[in-house]
């Protein structure tokens, strides 16, 4: 399937699409595939475009269901039109999401791309923007490559996550640019284990950060995050959970990371959100931060209790002098590369971490297509 710029221009507005195995959607530069603003086109149960207690009343705009050997490629744009008025209403999808928050309900908004029970997929070069909800959600997938993708939504656009792998295995997210109104990337394991993820050479901007959780009950492991910048997010490197949906998060390596202008550059929390109770206690262990540099902010490391300590190693980790550690129930070790500032006076450092130089790593967000 190939979209090109023709005599009538390059914009195509359509109802939801389902991707079949062996099919690649190719969007030439200058083309825009726009999601219809008609809520009825996405409707599952009579609730799409409204508020209820479940929030699952919409089909996605593009659906990969049981698909293999397929993908979306090209330098065109897929536009969710989340900031446009829903057909026949005086409210946008994003305004609906904010109203749901005020009313303690769930908005029924369509995701831009949903991938379920799929394998061997490629997303290459395409721009995803202005989704009404999550931009790219992966559920029960194996072998997915996301390379050179741009994801763009306003910081105030609620629940517009960038990329959410869940119950996922062998996923690579590389050379991509992401700014959203929620998690830039959110790695989850609420309905199956997630493992063997590589997040490489990516640039994240406004949003809620590079997150693991909060659903981790089936375990997240073997994640490599390397050569990543996070510029202006609320949280930078984030692991979140609580006893209602927590689990084991282990073998996570953050290597060569630059953090700037984040409220909480490090945000590892086992008491996330307002929910209390449950037996799914979050356990974070074998977490390594190596060659991590950042400006000021809160460096949060909160374990669950004295019997469930966070296990984190710091190796060549350095922040500005106004950065402040907030540590509880954690076993922090400082390796030969050192750390500055030290997490506490009781933690000895073999060396003083050198001042980090991220000047060559920062890149401006790509101009609009």
C-alpha positions as CSV (number, residue, x, y, z in Angstrom):
1,X,0.0,0.0,0.0
2,X,1.7,3.2,-1.2
3,X,0.5,6.8,-0.5
4,X,2.0,9.4,-2.8
5,X,1.6,13.2,-3.4
6,X,-0.7,13.6,-6.4
7,X,-2.5,16.3,-8.2
8,X,-5.0,16.7,-5.4
9,X,-2.2,17.0,-2.8
10,X,-1.0,14.4,-0.3
11,X,-3.6,14.4,2.4
12,X,-5.9,11.4,2.9
13,X,-8.5,11.2,5.7
14,X,-9.9,7.8,6.3
15,X,-11.8,5.5,8.7
16,X,-9.9,2.9,10.7
17,X,-7.6,0.4,8.9
18,X,-6.6,-3.2,9.6
19,X,-3.1,-4.3,8.5
20,X,-2.7,-7.8,7.0
21,X,0.3,-10.0,7.1
22,X,2.8,-9.4,4.4
23,X,1.6,-5.9,3.8
24,X,3.6,-2.7,4.2
25,X,2.0,0.8,4.3
26,X,4.4,3.2,2.7
27,X,3.9,7.0,3.0
28,X,5.9,9.2,0.7
29,X,7.3,12.5,2.1
30,X,4.6,15.1,1.9
31,X,1.7,12.7,2.5
32,X,-0.5,12.8,5.5
33,X,-2.8,9.9,6.5
34,X,-5.4,11.5,8.8
35,X,-7.7,9.7,11.2
36,X,-11.3,10.6,10.9
37,X,-12.8,12.7,13.7
38,X,-16.1,10.8,13.5
39,X,-16.3,8.8,16.8
40,X,-18.8,6.4,15.2
41,X,-16.2,5.1,12.9
42,X,-14.2,3.7,15.8
43,X,-17.2,2.6,18.0
44,X,-17.2,-0.8,19.7
45,X,-20.0,-0.6,22.2
46,X,-21.8,2.7,21.7
47,X,-19.4,4.6,24.0
48,X,-16.6,5.9,21.7
49,X,-16.3,9.6,22.1
50,X,-17.9,9.6,25.5
51,X,-16.9,9.1,29.2
52,X,-17.6,6.0,31.2
53,X,-16.0,3.8,33.8
54,X,-14.0,1.5,31.5
55,X,-12.6,3.6,28.6
56,X,-12.4,0.7,26.1
57,X,-15.1,1.7,23.7
58,X,-13.0,2.6,20.6
59,X,-11.2,0.6,18.0
60,X,-7.7,2.0,17.0
61,X,-7.1,3.9,13.9
62,X,-4.6,1.3,12.6
63,X,-4.8,-2.2,13.9
64,X,-2.3,-5.0,13.6
65,X,-4.0,-8.1,14.9
66,X,-2.2,-11.4,14.6
67,X,-0.2,-9.8,11.9
68,X,3.3,-10.9,10.8
69,X,5.9,-9.7,8.4
70,X,4.4,-6.2,7.9
71,X,5.0,-2.6,8.8
72,X,4.7,1.1,8.2
73,X,7.5,3.0,6.4
74,X,8.3,6.2,4.7
75,X,8.7,9.9,5.5
76,X,5.0,10.7,5.6
77,X,2.8,11.5,8.5
78,X,0.0,9.7,10.3
79,X,-2.1,12.3,12.1
80,X,-4.6,11.3,14.8
81,X,-6.2,14.7,14.8
82,X,-6.6,14.6,18.6
83,X,-6.8,18.4,18.8
84,X,-9.6,18.7,16.2
85,X,-13.3,18.8,17.1
86,X,-14.9,15.4,17.1
87,X,-17.5,15.3,14.3
88,X,-20.8,16.7,15.4
89,X,-19.5,18.0,18.7
90,X,-17.8,21.1,20.2
91,X,-15.1,19.1,21.9
92,X,-11.8,17.7,20.8
93,X,-10.5,14.2,21.8
94,X,-8.0,15.8,24.1
95,X,-10.6,18.0,25.7
96,X,-12.7,14.9,26.3
97,X,-9.7,13.3,28.1
98,X,-9.3,16.3,30.4
99,X,-13.0,16.3,31.2
100,X,-12.8,12.6,32.1
101,X,-10.0,13.5,34.5
102,X,-12.0,16.2,36.2
103,X,-15.1,13.9,36.4
104,X,-13.1,10.9,37.6
105,X,-14.1,8.8,34.6
106,X,-12.5,7.2,31.6
107,X,-12.4,8.8,28.2
108,X,-13.2,6.6,25.2
109,X,-10.6,7.7,22.7
110,X,-9.0,5.7,19.9
111,X,-5.3,4.8,19.9
112,X,-3.4,5.7,16.8
113,X,-1.7,2.3,16.2
114,X,-2.5,-0.9,18.2
115,X,-0.5,-4.0,17.7
116,X,-1.8,-7.3,19.2
117,X,-0.3,-10.8,19.0
118,X,2.1,-9.9,16.1
119,X,5.6,-10.6,15.0
120,X,8.3,-9.4,12.7
121,X,7.1,-5.8,12.2
122,X,9.0,-2.7,11.2
123,X,8.1,0.9,11.7
124,X,10.6,3.1,9.8
125,X,11.0,6.9,9.4
126,X,7.3,7.6,9.7
127,X,6.0,10.5,11.8
128,X,3.1,9.8,14.2
129,X,1.5,12.9,15.6
130,X,-1.5,14.2,17.6
131,X,-3.0,10.9,18.6
132,X,-6.2,11.0,20.5
133,X,-4.7,8.4,22.9
134,X,-1.5,6.3,22.8
135,X,0.5,6.6,19.6
136,X,2.0,3.1,19.2
137,X,0.9,0.3,21.6
138,X,2.5,-3.1,21.4
139,X,0.8,-6.1,23.1
140,X,2.0,-9.7,22.9
141,X,4.6,-9.1,20.2
142,X,7.9,-10.6,19.2
143,X,10.5,-9.1,16.9
144,X,9.5,-5.4,16.4
145,X,11.9,-2.8,15.1
146,X,11.0,0.9,15.4
147,X,13.7,3.0,13.7
148,X,14.0,6.7,12.9
149,X,10.4,7.4,13.9
150,X,9.2,10.8,15.1
151,X,6.3,11.0,17.6
152,X,4.8,14.4,18.4
153,X,2.0,15.6,20.6
154,X,1.5,18.7,22.9
155,X,2.7,18.4,26.5
156,X,-0.9,19.0,27.6
157,X,-2.5,16.2,25.6
158,X,-3.4,13.7,28.2
159,X,-2.7,10.0,27.8
160,X,-0.8,10.4,24.5
161,X,2.0,7.9,25.3
162,X,4.6,7.6,22.6
163,X,5.6,3.9,22.5
164,X,4.2,1.3,24.9
165,X,5.6,-2.3,24.6
166,X,3.7,-4.8,26.8
167,X,4.2,-8.5,27.0
168,X,6.9,-7.8,24.4
169,X,10.0,-9.6,23.4
170,X,12.9,-8.7,21.1
171,X,11.9,-5.1,20.5
172,X,14.3,-2.4,19.3
173,X,13.5,1.4,19.4
174,X,16.3,3.3,17.8
175,X,17.2,6.7,16.3
176,X,13.8,8.1,17.2
177,X,12.5,11.5,18.4
178,X,9.6,11.5,20.9
179,X,7.6,14.3,22.7
180,X,4.2,13.6,24.1
181,X,1.7,14.5,26.9
182,X,2.4,11.3,28.8
183,X,5.1,8.7,28.9
184,X,7.5,9.1,26.0
185,X,8.2,5.3,26.3
186,X,6.4,3.0,28.8
187,X,7.6,-0.6,29.1
188,X,4.9,-2.7,30.8
189,X,4.3,-6.3,31.8
190,X,0.7,-6.5,33.1
191,X,-0.4,-9.4,30.9
192,X,2.8,-11.2,30.1
193,X,6.5,-10.8,30.6
194,X,8.5,-8.2,28.7
195,X,12.2,-8.8,28.0
196,X,15.1,-8.3,25.5
197,X,14.4,-4.7,24.7
198,X,17.0,-2.3,23.2
199,X,16.4,1.5,23.3
200,X,19.3,3.0,21.4
201,X,20.3,6.5,20.1
202,X,16.9,8.0,20.9
203,X,16.0,11.6,21.8
204,X,13.1,12.3,24.2
205,X,11.7,15.8,25.0
206,X,8.6,16.9,26.9
207,X,6.6,14.1,28.4
208,X,6.7,11.9,31.5
209,X,10.0,10.2,30.6
210,X,11.4,6.8,29.7
211,X,9.4,4.6,32.0
212,X,9.1,1.0,33.1
213,X,5.7,0.3,34.6
214,X,3.5,0.9,36.3
215,X,2.1,-2.6,35.3
216,X,5.0,-5.0,35.9
217,X,3.3,-8.0,37.6
218,X,4.6,-10.5,35.0
219,X,8.2,-9.1,35.1
220,X,10.4,-6.8,33.0
221,X,14.0,-7.9,32.4
222,X,17.0,-7.6,30.1
223,X,16.5,-4.0,28.9
224,X,19.4,-2.0,27.4
225,X,19.0,1.8,27.2
226,X,22.1,3.3,25.5
227,X,23.0,6.7,24.1
228,X,19.7,8.4,24.9
229,X,18.9,12.1,25.7
230,X,15.9,13.2,27.8
231,X,15.4,16.9,27.6
232,X,12.7,18.7,29.5
233,X,10.5,15.8,30.6
234,X,8.9,15.6,34.0
235,X,10.8,12.4,34.9
236,X,13.9,11.2,33.1
237,X,14.7,7.6,33.8
238,X,11.7,6.2,35.5
239,X,10.6,2.9,37.1
240,X,7.2,3.0,38.7
241,X,4.9,0.6,40.4
242,X,2.9,-0.2,43.5
243,X,1.6,-3.3,45.4
244,X,-1.6,-3.5,43.3
245,X,0.3,-4.2,40.0
246,X,4.0,-4.4,40.7
247,X,6.4,-7.2,39.9
248,X,10.1,-7.9,39.4
249,X,12.1,-5.5,37.3
250,X,15.7,-6.7,36.8
251,X,18.7,-6.6,34.5
252,X,18.2,-3.0,33.4
253,X,21.2,-1.2,32.1
254,X,21.2,2.6,31.4
255,X,24.4,3.5,29.5
256,X,25.5,6.8,28.2
257,X,22.5,8.9,29.1
258,X,22.1,12.7,29.1
259,X,19.4,14.4,31.2
260,X,18.5,18.0,31.1
261,X,15.7,20.1,32.5
262,X,13.8,17.2,34.1
263,X,12.0,17.7,37.4
264,X,13.1,14.2,38.5
265,X,16.0,13.0,36.4
266,X,16.0,9.7,38.3
267,X,12.6,8.5,39.4
268,X,12.5,4.9,40.8
269,X,9.4,4.6,42.9
270,X,7.6,1.6,44.4
271,X,4.6,3.6,45.7
272,X,3.4,5.1,42.5
273,X,-0.1,6.6,42.4
274,X,-2.9,6.6,44.9
275,X,-3.8,2.9,44.8
276,X,-3.1,1.0,48.0
277,X,-3.2,-2.7,49.0
278,X,-2.4,-5.8,47.1
279,X,0.3,-8.4,47.2
280,X,2.1,-7.6,44.0
281,X,5.0,-5.8,45.6
282,X,7.5,-4.1,43.2
283,X,11.0,-5.4,43.3
284,X,13.8,-3.6,41.4
285,X,17.2,-5.3,41.2
286,X,20.3,-5.5,39.1
287,X,19.8,-1.9,37.9
288,X,22.9,-0.3,36.5
289,X,23.4,3.4,35.8
290,X,26.7,3.9,33.8
291,X,27.9,7.1,32.3
292,X,24.8,9.1,33.2
293,X,25.0,12.9,33.3
294,X,22.4,15.4,34.2
295,X,21.5,18.8,35.5
296,X,19.7,19.5,38.8
297,X,16.5,18.0,40.1
298,X,15.3,15.2,42.4
299,X,17.1,11.9,42.2
300,X,14.4,9.6,43.6
301,X,15.1,6.0,44.8
302,X,12.3,4.7,46.9
303,X,12.1,1.0,47.8
304,X,9.0,-0.6,49.1
305,X,10.1,-1.6,52.7
306,X,13.0,-3.0,54.6
307,X,12.4,-6.5,53.2
308,X,12.2,-5.3,49.6
309,X,15.2,-3.0,48.9
310,X,16.0,-1.5,45.6
311,X,19.3,-2.8,44.2
312,X,21.1,-0.1,42.1
313,X,24.7,0.3,41.0
314,X,26.2,3.7,40.0
315,X,29.2,3.9,37.7
316,X,30.3,7.2,36.4
317,X,27.1,9.0,37.4
318,X,27.3,12.8,37.7
319,X,24.7,15.6,38.2
320,X,24.9,19.3,38.9
321,X,25.6,20.4,42.5
322,X,21.9,21.3,43.0
323,X,20.7,17.8,42.4
324,X,19.5,16.0,45.5
325,X,19.1,12.4,46.2
326,X,15.9,11.2,47.9
327,X,16.7,7.6,49.0
328,X,14.7,5.1,51.1
329,X,14.9,1.3,51.4
330,X,17.6,1.0,48.8
331,X,20.9,-0.7,48.4
332,X,23.0,1.7,46.4
333,X,26.6,0.8,45.4
334,X,29.1,3.1,43.8
335,X,31.5,1.5,41.4
336,X,34.9,2.6,40.2
337,X,33.6,5.3,37.9
338,X,32.2,7.2,40.9
339,X,29.2,9.3,41.5
340,X,28.5,13.0,42.2
341,X,26.8,14.0,44.4
342,X,27.0,10.9,46.5
343,X,23.7,9.4,47.5
344,X,24.6,9.7,51.2
345,X,27.6,10.3,53.4
346,X,27.7,6.6,54.3
347,X,28.3,5.6,50.7
348,X,32.0,5.7,49.7
349,X,33.1,6.4,46.2
350,X,36.4,5.0,44.8
351,X,36.8,8.1,42.6
352,X,35.0,11.3,42.0
353,X,32.9,11.2,38.9
354,X,34.2,13.6,36.2
355,X,32.0,16.4,34.9
356,X,29.8,15.0,32.1
357,X,29.8,16.7,28.7
358,X,26.6,16.1,26.8
359,X,27.0,19.1,24.5
360,X,27.4,17.0,21.3
361,X,24.4,14.8,22.3
362,X,21.6,17.4,22.3
363,X,19.6,17.6,19.1
364,X,16.7,19.9,18.3
365,X,13.4,18.2,17.7
366,X,12.9,17.7,13.9
367,X,10.9,20.3,12.1
368,X,7.3,19.5,11.2
369,X,6.8,17.5,8.0
